[in-house]
Amino acid sequence: AETEQAMKKVNDLLFKLLLEPAVKITGVLLLLVITLQIFGRTFMSTPPSWTEEMSRFFFLWYSFLACAVTLRAKQHLGLDYFYRKFNPKFRHGLDMVIQILVLVFGAYIAFYGIQLLSIVTRRKAPITGWSMTFFYLVLPIMGVLFVLIALEHLEELVLSHKNAKEGSAE
């Protein structure tokens, strides 16, 4: 019988309902703002001043959130050629170490991202006047997402190892 994967269910909801739509929306907004900026530079004497700041904002959010989507889908850069040369037991151990490192990195980014927010909270973006909190908020969000992804992948690795042991014992 297939074992329930609690983290997978939580992450499925989080990613399908919030994160994937947020990545699509920020990608479209980034494209629109940059298009407006190009239009302004080409056909107007000066482009709208806010487009440069907003394009940076959307690029930052798009990049960091898309990074989490890519990590969860296991579509990030890897060295499959060398990885496939290892025996399955070593690969499993390597996968565990990688996910623990992702977990630690995510916790580090979340922790220090929150500390950074307390520093930038009183600062304003020069053109839009927005609080810099909006710009840097993506860091702790990405950190928490990395932690959730690593926990999901660790749960998957533990369950697959447990199922493999049970299958070989029969």
Number of C-alpha atoms within 10 A of each C-alpha: 4 7 9 11 13 13 17 17 11 12 18 14 11 13 17 11 11 11 19 15 12 17 22 14 14 21 17 14 17 22 15 14 20 18 14 16 20 14 14 16 13 11 9 11 8 11 16 14 12 14 21 15 15 18 20 15 18 22 17 18 24 21 15 18 23 20 18 24 20 13 17 20 10 11 10 11 8 9 7 8 8 8 14 10 10 12 9 11 10 12 14 16 12 14 16 18 13 15 21 17 14 20 22 16 17 23 20 16 21 23 15 14 20 19 12 17 18 11 12 15 14 10 12 14 13 11 12 12 10 12 15 18 19 15 18 19 17 21 23 22 19 22 26 21 26 26 24 22 24 25 20 20 22 20 18 18 17 13 16 15 14 11 15 11 11 10 9 7 7 5
